[in-house]
Every structure is written in structure tokens, then in C-alpha cells.
């Protein structure tokens, strides 16, 4: 199961809150997962279609226990899409007017029932209602990337009104989503790790937040280890290159004027370098008698390189011309 699916399962299992929060969550689910059908004069049919069976049961419970309606639930097998099975909840025409009125989509005036709009319109004055709306919108038309690969969380909005409501809910939680257009729909998204974690917490997915933080800590440790390994590899290459240059310089000294002509401290270091070209200067210093620190070895090696430079081919030719 993907990380997004796991987070959604956690949100679906959350207990129901106040009636106002139930209405806010149902409003978002209606905007993202429901369709409105006409069956004749003042007869409407509301249909919810979702793939997640647990989400279908949650919508069913909200409609039945929270709103006092009598929806029907059935499963539909789609042969054209690899046998994909979806859940279809239907609010019959006898209950549809009550639901449309609760969602601010219709009103009854002078005994006549009239439709005002085709999308829900509820007030989100309380923070708990905004959190519930955000949760419903993400359950209905949201997704997120696996934190092990990257940080991205999005809400697909059917129209600008819904995008404005989701943006309002996110901003009330201190989040500023970016947006882009995808196939005629506005997509609001967050792509920073802390923003995604805050959004999950805002909706109530505390276990998902903890799991994400563990993944983020693992990624950071893995990144540090990779950087350290790359740094060590680079330093090793530099050390071996420098050691090779030192060895070549000492070989020139061994030919002329000869290592025996060097001061004892330089002679000892030169012979150690010729025997151990894979060791660092600090390791060479530990092998000397008595042991010498890295700075002392570095100073002596500099003197050896300066002496070797006097006997380089170019320097010899220059001396002959003088």
C-alpha cells in the first residue's frame, strides 16, 4: 500500500466530530466525488462514486447517522478498466432535497423547491470545520508522493470556488499552496517537507506525520552518509595524487644528489614515502622515530619537494645555460 493510501486509511478511521464538521467534510466529498442528476420536475438524484470501499462506508455513515438520510450502497464492476470495482452511493429523490438544502445548493420558498447552484456552499467559520473540509477534499480528490522519493501533496479542484475554499483552509493553518492547471482543473499543491507534514497534522493524520518524520530522518542520514563517502573518496584521490607526486620527486632526489646526502629527518621521511605511497602524512608521521605530528611531516615534505624542484629537468637545463 502506498504512503498516500495509508494516510487516507488513517483519516477515514477518524471518529466523527460535531455536526458542523460532518457537514463541512460531506460538502467537500460532494464537490469531489458526487454528481447531481435530474429525474423530472423537482426530482433530483445525488450519486457518490468512489473506489475506496472504506471511504464509501464513511460517506454512508455520514449520510445515514449524521444527516438522517437513507442512502443505498452498491458495487459496480467495470469490465473495460481491468475489472476495476467502484462503490456507488445513491441518495434517492425523497432525501435529495434535504441534502441539497443542507449543502446550500437549494432552497424552499413559498412551498416550491428550487436549485440555487450545482456545487456545495457551506460556511467554514470555525477552524474545526476548515480542517474537516480540507480532509474531505483530500480524501475525495487528493494524493501525495511517497516521502522516501520526494515531498508533494495536492488537491485537485473541480472549479475555482472549491480551489478558493481549500486555499482558505490551508492558509488558516499557516500554509500557502501553489497551483497549476491540469486538464481543465486547478491543482493546489505543497512541495516542502514541513508543509506536507503540517497539512497531514491539520487534517488529523498524526500517525502519518510520525511515519513521514521517520522517513525524513532516514533520508537525511542517508544523504549525510553519501556526502561523507563522496568527500572521503575525493580526499583519498587527492591524497593518492599528492603521494604519487611526492614519490616521483623523492626518486629524483635519490638519483641526484642521493638520499644519503639529506638531513636525517628528511632522509627518514623520504624512505618512508617510497615504501608507503598509500599512507597519509599523518600516518607517515606515526611511523617515524620518534613520531612526528602532521604539521611537522608536512613541513618536512615541503622541504623535500623544494629540494627535488632544484633537480627537475627544466631546472638543470636552466643551470647549464647560466
TORKOL-4160 file (C-alpha; in steps of 0.2 Angstrom, whole numbers, padded with zeros to 4 digits, m for minus):
322
<pt num="1" X="0000" Y="0000" Z="0000"/>
<pt num="2" X="0007" Y="0017" Z="m0005"/>
<pt num="3" X="0010" Y="0031" Z="0008"/>
<pt num="4" X="m0004" Y="0041" Z="0002"/>
<pt num="5" X="m0016" Y="0026" Z="0004"/>
<pt num="6" X="m0010" Y="0023" Z="0021"/>
<pt num="7" X="m0013" Y="0041" Z="0026"/>
<pt num="8" X="m0030" Y="0041" Z="0019"/>
<pt num="9" X="m0035" Y="0025" Z="0028"/>
<pt num="10" X="m0030" Y="0034" Z="0044"/>
<pt num="11" X="m0041" Y="0049" Z="0040"/>
<pt num="12" X="m0056" Y="0038" Z="0036"/>
<pt num="13" X="m0055" Y="0029" Z="0053"/>
<pt num="14" X="m0056" Y="0046" Z="0062"/>
<pt num="15" X="m0071" Y="0047" Z="0074"/>
<pt num="16" X="m0085" Y="0059" Z="0069"/>
<pt num="17" X="m0084" Y="0076" Z="0076"/>
<pt num="18" X="m0098" Y="0090" Z="0078"/>
<pt num="19" X="m0112" Y="0091" Z="0066"/>
<pt num="20" X="m0105" Y="0106" Z="0058"/>
<pt num="21" X="m0088" Y="0097" Z="0054"/>
<pt num="22" X="m0098" Y="0082" Z="0047"/>
<pt num="23" X="m0107" Y="0094" Z="0035"/>
<pt num="24" X="m0090" Y="0103" Z="0030"/>
<pt num="25" X="m0082" Y="0086" Z="0026"/>
<pt num="26" X="m0098" Y="0080" Z="0017"/>
<pt num="27" X="m0098" Y="0096" Z="0007"/>
<pt num="28" X="m0080" Y="0093" Z="0001"/>
<pt num="29" X="m0084" Y="0075" Z="m0003"/>
<pt num="30" X="m0099" Y="0080" Z="m0013"/>
<pt num="31" X="m0089" Y="0093" Z="m0023"/>
<pt num="32" X="m0076" Y="0080" Z="m0027"/>
<pt num="33" X="m0085" Y="0063" Z="m0028"/>
<pt num="34" X="m0103" Y="0066" Z="m0032"/>
<pt num="35" X="m0114" Y="0070" Z="m0046"/>
<pt num="36" X="m0131" Y="0078" Z="m0047"/>
<pt num="37" X="m0145" Y="0070" Z="m0058"/>
<pt num="38" X="m0162" Y="0076" Z="m0063"/>
<pt num="39" X="m0177" Y="0064" Z="m0064"/>
<pt num="40" X="m0191" Y="0076" Z="m0068"/>
<pt num="41" X="m0200" Y="0091" Z="m0060"/>
<pt num="42" X="m0191" Y="0095" Z="m0044"/>
<pt num="43" X="m0184" Y="0077" Z="m0043"/>
<pt num="44" X="m0166" Y="0076" Z="m0040"/>
<pt num="45" X="m0154" Y="0061" Z="m0038"/>
<pt num="46" X="m0137" Y="0063" Z="m0029"/>
<pt num="47" X="m0124" Y="0049" Z="m0033"/>
<pt num="48" X="m0107" Y="0047" Z="m0025"/>
<pt num="49" X="m0094" Y="0036" Z="m0034"/>
<pt num="50" X="m0078" Y="0031" Z="m0025"/>
<pt num="51" X="m0065" Y="0017" Z="m0027"/>
<pt num="52" X="m0060" Y="0016" Z="m0009"/>
<pt num="53" X="m0073" Y="0005" Z="0000"/>
<pt num="54" X="m0068" Y="0011" Z="0017"/>
<pt num="55" X="m0071" Y="0029" Z="0011"/>
<pt num="56" X="m0088" Y="0023" Z="0004"/>
<pt num="57" X="m0093" Y="0017" Z="0021"/>
<pt num="58" X="m0088" Y="0033" Z="0029"/>
<pt num="59" X="m0099" Y="0043" Z="0017"/>
<pt num="60" X="m0113" Y="0031" Z="0020"/>
<pt num="61" X="m0112" Y="0033" Z="0039"/>
<pt num="62" X="m0111" Y="0052" Z="0037"/>
<pt num="63" X="m0127" Y="0052" Z="0027"/>
<pt num="64" X="m0136" Y="0040" Z="0037"/>
<pt num="65" X="m0131" Y="0043" Z="0055"/>
<pt num="66" X="m0125" Y="0061" Z="0054"/>
<pt num="67" X="m0139" Y="0068" Z="0042"/>
<pt num="68" X="m0153" Y="0056" Z="0045"/>
<pt num="69" X="m0154" Y="0051" Z="0026"/>
<pt num="70" X="m0157" Y="0034" Z="0018"/>
<pt num="71" X="m0143" Y="0031" Z="0005"/>
<pt num="72" X="m0141" Y="0015" Z="m0004"/>
<pt num="73" X="m0124" Y="0007" Z="m0007"/>
<pt num="74" X="m0119" Y="m0004" Z="m0022"/>
<pt num="75" X="m0104" Y="m0010" Z="m0030"/>
<pt num="76" X="m0101" Y="m0009" Z="m0049"/>
<pt num="77" X="m0088" Y="m0019" Z="m0059"/>
<pt num="78" X="m0080" Y="m0011" Z="m0074"/>
<pt num="79" X="m0075" Y="m0023" Z="m0087"/>
<pt num="80" X="m0067" Y="m0010" Z="m0098"/>
<pt num="81" X="m0055" Y="m0005" Z="m0085"/>
<pt num="82" X="m0047" Y="m0021" Z="m0080"/>
<pt num="83" X="m0061" Y="m0026" Z="m0068"/>
<pt num="84" X="m0060" Y="m0011" Z="m0058"/>
<pt num="85" X="m0073" Y="m0011" Z="m0044"/>
<pt num="86" X="m0081" Y="0005" Z="m0038"/>
<pt num="87" X="m0093" Y="0009" Z="m0024"/>
<pt num="88" X="m0109" Y="0019" Z="m0029"/>
<pt num="89" X="m0119" Y="0028" Z="m0015"/>
<pt num="90" X="m0136" Y="0035" Z="m0021"/>
<pt num="91" X="m0147" Y="0047" Z="m0011"/>
<pt num="92" X="m0164" Y="0045" Z="m0018"/>
<pt num="93" X="m0176" Y="0059" Z="m0024"/>
<pt num="94" X="m0185" Y="0058" Z="m0007"/>
<pt num="95" X="m0170" Y="0063" Z="0003"/>
<pt num="96" X="m0161" Y="0073" Z="m0011"/>
<pt num="97" X="m0170" Y="0090" Z="m0007"/>
<pt num="98" X="m0165" Y="0089" Z="0012"/>
<pt num="99" X="m0147" Y="0086" Z="0007"/>
<pt num="100" X="m0146" Y="0099" Z="m0006"/>
<pt num="101" X="m0153" Y="0112" Z="0006"/>
<pt num="102" X="m0140" Y="0107" Z="0020"/>
<pt num="103" X="m0126" Y="0109" Z="0007"/>
<pt num="104" X="m0133" Y="0126" Z="0002"/>
<pt num="105" X="m0137" Y="0121" Z="m0016"/>
<pt num="106" X="m0156" Y="0123" Z="m0015"/>
<pt num="107" X="m0169" Y="0131" Z="m0005"/>
<pt num="108" X="m0188" Y="0130" Z="m0002"/>
<pt num="109" X="m0198" Y="0146" Z="m0005"/>
<pt num="110" X="m0217" Y="0148" Z="m0005"/>
<pt num="111" X="m0218" Y="0129" Z="m0005"/>
<pt num="112" X="m0208" Y="0127" Z="m0020"/>
<pt num="113" X="m0191" Y="0119" Z="m0021"/>
<pt num="114" X="m0178" Y="0127" Z="m0032"/>
<pt num="115" X="m0160" Y="0124" Z="m0036"/>
<pt num="116" X="m0148" Y="0138" Z="m0032"/>
<pt num="117" X="m0131" Y="0131" Z="m0038"/>
<pt num="118" X="m0124" Y="0114" Z="m0043"/>
<pt num="119" X="m0109" Y="0114" Z="m0031"/>
<pt num="120" X="m0110" Y="0114" Z="m0012"/>
<pt num="121" X="m0108" Y="0131" Z="m0002"/>
<pt num="122" X="m0106" Y="0129" Z="0017"/>
<pt num="123" X="m0099" Y="0141" Z="0029"/>
<pt num="124" X="m0082" Y="0137" Z="0036"/>
<pt num="125" X="m0081" Y="0149" Z="0051"/>
<pt num="126" X="m0073" Y="0138" Z="0063"/>
<pt num="127" X="m0056" Y="0130" Z="0062"/>
<pt num="128" X="m0063" Y="0113" Z="0066"/>
<pt num="129" X="m0074" Y="0115" Z="0050"/>
<pt num="130" X="m0060" Y="0120" Z="0039"/>
<pt num="131" X="m0050" Y="0105" Z="0045"/>
<pt num="132" X="m0064" Y="0094" Z="0041"/>
<pt num="133" X="m0067" Y="0102" Z="0024"/>
<pt num="134" X="m0048" Y="0100" Z="0020"/>
<pt num="135" X="m0049" Y="0082" Z="0025"/>
<pt num="136" X="m0064" Y="0078" Z="0014"/>
<pt num="137" X="m0057" Y="0087" Z="m0001"/>
<pt num="138" X="m0041" Y="0077" Z="0000"/>
<pt num="139" X="m0050" Y="0060" Z="0003"/>
<pt num="140" X="m0061" Y="0064" Z="m0012"/>
<pt num="141" X="m0048" Y="0071" Z="m0024"/>
<pt num="142" X="m0031" Y="0072" Z="m0016"/>
<pt num="143" X="m0014" Y="0062" Z="m0017"/>
<pt num="144" X="0004" Y="0064" Z="m0011"/>
<pt num="145" X="0020" Y="0056" Z="m0016"/>
<pt num="146" X="0030" Y="0044" Z="m0006"/>
<pt num="147" X="0041" Y="0054" Z="0006"/>
<pt num="148" X="0055" Y="0042" Z="0003"/>
<pt num="149" X="0056" Y="0049" Z="m0015"/>
<pt num="150" X="0050" Y="0067" Z="m0013"/>
<pt num="151" X="0038" Y="0079" Z="m0005"/>
<pt num="152" X="0022" Y="0083" Z="m0014"/>
<pt num="153" X="0004" Y="0084" Z="m0009"/>
<pt num="154" X="m0010" Y="0090" Z="m0019"/>
<pt num="155" X="m0029" Y="0093" Z="m0021"/>
<pt num="156" X="m0037" Y="0093" Z="m0037"/>
<pt num="157" X="m0051" Y="0106" Z="m0038"/>
<pt num="158" X="m0067" Y="0105" Z="m0049"/>
<pt num="159" X="m0069" Y="0124" Z="m0050"/>
<pt num="160" X="m0062" Y="0140" Z="m0044"/>
<pt num="161" X="m0074" Y="0141" Z="m0029"/>
<pt num="162" X="m0068" Y="0124" Z="m0022"/>
<pt num="163" X="m0050" Y="0130" Z="m0025"/>
<pt num="164" X="m0053" Y="0146" Z="m0015"/>
<pt num="165" X="m0061" Y="0136" Z="m0001"/>
<pt num="166" X="m0046" Y="0124" Z="0000"/>
<pt num="167" X="m0034" Y="0138" Z="m0001"/>
<pt num="168" X="m0043" Y="0147" Z="0013"/>
<pt num="169" X="m0042" Y="0131" Z="0024"/>
<pt num="170" X="m0024" Y="0129" Z="0021"/>
<pt num="171" X="m0020" Y="0147" Z="0024"/>
<pt num="172" X="m0029" Y="0147" Z="0040"/>
<pt num="173" X="m0017" Y="0133" Z="0045"/>
<pt num="174" X="m0002" Y="0144" Z="0040"/>
<pt num="175" X="0001" Y="0135" Z="0023"/>
<pt num="176" X="0002" Y="0144" Z="0007"/>
<pt num="177" X="m0001" Y="0132" Z="m0008"/>
<pt num="178" X="0005" Y="0134" Z="m0026"/>
<pt num="179" X="m0006" Y="0130" Z="m0040"/>
<pt num="180" X="m0006" Y="0125" Z="m0059"/>
<pt num="181" X="m0019" Y="0119" Z="m0072"/>
<pt num="182" X="m0021" Y="0101" Z="m0076"/>
<pt num="183" X="m0034" Y="0095" Z="m0089"/>
<pt num="184" X="m0045" Y="0110" Z="m0085"/>
<pt num="185" X="m0044" Y="0108" Z="m0066"/>
<pt num="186" X="m0035" Y="0118" Z="m0054"/>
<pt num="187" X="m0022" Y="0108" Z="m0044"/>
<pt num="188" X="m0016" Y="0116" Z="m0027"/>
<pt num="189" X="0000" Y="0108" Z="m0020"/>
<pt num="190" X="0013" Y="0109" Z="m0007"/>
<pt num="191" X="0031" Y="0103" Z="m0010"/>
<pt num="192" X="0041" Y="0106" Z="0005"/>
<pt num="193" X="0043" Y="0093" Z="0018"/>
<pt num="194" X="0037" Y="0103" Z="0033"/>
<pt num="195" X="0022" Y="0110" Z="0024"/>
<pt num="196" X="0016" Y="0092" Z="0019"/>
<pt num="197" X="0019" Y="0086" Z="0037"/>
<pt num="198" X="0009" Y="0102" Z="0044"/>
<pt num="199" X="m0005" Y="0098" Z="0031"/>
<pt num="200" X="m0006" Y="0080" Z="0037"/>
<pt num="201" X="m0007" Y="0086" Z="0055"/>
<pt num="202" X="m0020" Y="0099" Z="0051"/>
<pt num="203" X="m0031" Y="0085" Z="0044"/>
<pt num="204" X="m0028" Y="0073" Z="0058"/>
<pt num="205" X="m0016" Y="0060" Z="0051"/>
<pt num="206" X="m0004" Y="0060" Z="0066"/>
<pt num="207" X="0002" Y="0043" Z="0063"/>
<pt num="208" X="0006" Y="0048" Z="0045"/>
<pt num="209" X="0016" Y="0063" Z="0051"/>
<pt num="210" X="0026" Y="0052" Z="0063"/>
<pt num="211" X="0030" Y="0040" Z="0049"/>
<pt num="212" X="0035" Y="0054" Z="0037"/>
<pt num="213" X="0046" Y="0061" Z="0050"/>
<pt num="214" X="0055" Y="0044" Z="0052"/>
<pt num="215" X="0057" Y="0043" Z="0033"/>
<pt num="216" X="0063" Y="0061" Z="0033"/>
<pt num="217" X="0076" Y="0057" Z="0046"/>
<pt num="218" X="0082" Y="0042" Z="0037"/>
<pt num="219" X="0084" Y="0052" Z="0021"/>
<pt num="220" X="0094" Y="0065" Z="0030"/>
<pt num="221" X="0105" Y="0052" Z="0037"/>
<pt num="222" X="0107" Y="0043" Z="0021"/>
<pt num="223" X="0111" Y="0060" Z="0012"/>
<pt num="224" X="0124" Y="0064" Z="0025"/>
<pt num="225" X="0132" Y="0047" Z="0023"/>
<pt num="226" X="0133" Y="0048" Z="0005"/>
<pt num="227" X="0140" Y="0066" Z="0006"/>
<pt num="228" X="0153" Y="0059" Z="0018"/>
<pt num="229" X="0158" Y="0045" Z="0007"/>
<pt num="230" X="0159" Y="0056" Z="m0008"/>
<pt num="231" X="0170" Y="0068" Z="0002"/>
<pt num="232" X="0181" Y="0053" Z="0008"/>
<pt num="233" X="0183" Y="0047" Z="m0009"/>
<pt num="234" X="0188" Y="0064" Z="m0016"/>
<pt num="235" X="0200" Y="0066" Z="m0002"/>
<pt num="236" X="0208" Y="0049" Z="m0005"/>
<pt num="237" X="0210" Y="0053" Z="m0023"/>
<pt num="238" X="0219" Y="0069" Z="m0019"/>
<pt num="239" X="0230" Y="0061" Z="m0006"/>
<pt num="240" X="0235" Y="0047" Z="m0018"/>
<pt num="241" X="0239" Y="0060" Z="m0032"/>
<pt num="242" X="0249" Y="0070" Z="m0020"/>
<pt num="243" X="0258" Y="0055" Z="m0013"/>
<pt num="244" X="0262" Y="0050" Z="m0031"/>
<pt num="245" X="0270" Y="0067" Z="m0035"/>
<pt num="246" X="0280" Y="0066" Z="m0019"/>
<pt num="247" X="0286" Y="0049" Z="m0023"/>
<pt num="248" X="0292" Y="0055" Z="m0040"/>
<pt num="249" X="0301" Y="0070" Z="m0033"/>
<pt num="250" X="0310" Y="0059" Z="m0020"/>
<pt num="251" X="0315" Y="0047" Z="m0034"/>
<pt num="252" X="0323" Y="0061" Z="m0042"/>
<pt num="253" X="0332" Y="0066" Z="m0026"/>
<pt num="254" X="0338" Y="0048" Z="m0024"/>
<pt num="255" X="0347" Y="0049" Z="m0041"/>
<pt num="256" X="0355" Y="0066" Z="m0038"/>
<pt num="257" X="0361" Y="0071" Z="m0026"/>
<pt num="258" X="0356" Y="0054" Z="m0017"/>
<pt num="259" X="0345" Y="0052" Z="m0001"/>
<pt num="260" X="0361" Y="0049" Z="0009"/>
<pt num="261" X="0365" Y="0067" Z="0007"/>
<pt num="262" X="0349" Y="0073" Z="0015"/>
<pt num="263" X="0347" Y="0078" Z="0033"/>
<pt num="264" X="0342" Y="0063" Z="0044"/>
<pt num="265" X="0325" Y="0069" Z="0047"/>
<pt num="266" X="0322" Y="0072" Z="0028"/>
<pt num="267" X="0330" Y="0055" Z="0024"/>
<pt num="268" X="0319" Y="0045" Z="0035"/>
<pt num="269" X="0303" Y="0053" Z="0028"/>
<pt num="270" X="0309" Y="0051" Z="0010"/>
<pt num="271" X="0312" Y="0032" Z="0013"/>
<pt num="272" X="0295" Y="0030" Z="0022"/>
<pt num="273" X="0286" Y="0038" Z="0007"/>
<pt num="274" X="0295" Y="0027" Z="m0006"/>
<pt num="275" X="0290" Y="0012" Z="0004"/>
<pt num="276" X="0272" Y="0018" Z="0008"/>
<pt num="277" X="0264" Y="0028" Z="m0005"/>
<pt num="278" X="0247" Y="0024" Z="0000"/>
<pt num="279" X="0248" Y="0032" Z="0018"/>
<pt num="280" X="0243" Y="0049" Z="0023"/>
<pt num="281" X="0256" Y="0062" Z="0030"/>
<pt num="282" X="0249" Y="0059" Z="0047"/>
<pt num="283" X="0251" Y="0040" Z="0046"/>
<pt num="284" X="0269" Y="0043" Z="0040"/>
<pt num="285" X="0272" Y="0053" Z="0055"/>
<pt num="286" X="0266" Y="0040" Z="0067"/>
<pt num="287" X="0279" Y="0028" Z="0059"/>
<pt num="288" X="0294" Y="0040" Z="0061"/>
<pt num="289" X="0306" Y="0038" Z="0076"/>
<pt num="290" X="0301" Y="0047" Z="0086"/>
<pt num="291" X="0283" Y="0050" Z="0080"/>
<pt num="292" X="0280" Y="0067" Z="0072"/>
<pt num="293" X="0264" Y="0076" Z="0070"/>
<pt num="294" X="0255" Y="0080" Z="0054"/>
<pt num="295" X="0261" Y="0098" Z="0053"/>
<pt num="296" X="0279" Y="0093" Z="0056"/>
<pt num="297" X="0278" Y="0080" Z="0042"/>
<pt num="298" X="0270" Y="0092" Z="0031"/>
<pt num="299" X="0284" Y="0105" Z="0034"/>
<pt num="300" X="0297" Y="0091" Z="0030"/>
<pt num="301" X="0289" Y="0085" Z="0015"/>
<pt num="302" X="0288" Y="0103" Z="0008"/>
<pt num="303" X="0307" Y="0105" Z="0011"/>
<pt num="304" X="0309" Y="0088" Z="0001"/>
<pt num="305" X="0298" Y="0095" Z="m0013"/>
<pt num="306" X="0308" Y="0111" Z="m0014"/>
<pt num="307" X="0325" Y="0101" Z="m0015"/>
<pt num="308" X="0318" Y="0090" Z="m0028"/>
<pt num="309" X="0312" Y="0105" Z="m0038"/>
<pt num="310" X="0330" Y="0111" Z="m0040"/>
<pt num="311" X="0335" Y="0094" Z="m0049"/>
<pt num="312" X="0320" Y="0094" Z="m0061"/>
<pt num="313" X="0325" Y="0093" Z="m0079"/>
<pt num="314" X="0320" Y="0111" Z="m0083"/>
<pt num="315" X="0330" Y="0117" Z="m0068"/>
<pt num="316" X="0345" Y="0108" Z="m0074"/>
<pt num="317" X="0344" Y="0115" Z="m0091"/>
<pt num="318" X="0342" Y="0132" Z="m0084"/>
<pt num="319" X="0358" Y="0130" Z="m0074"/>
<pt num="320" X="0368" Y="0124" Z="m0089"/>
<pt num="321" X="0363" Y="0139" Z="m0099"/>
<pt num="322" X="0370" Y="0150" Z="m0085"/>
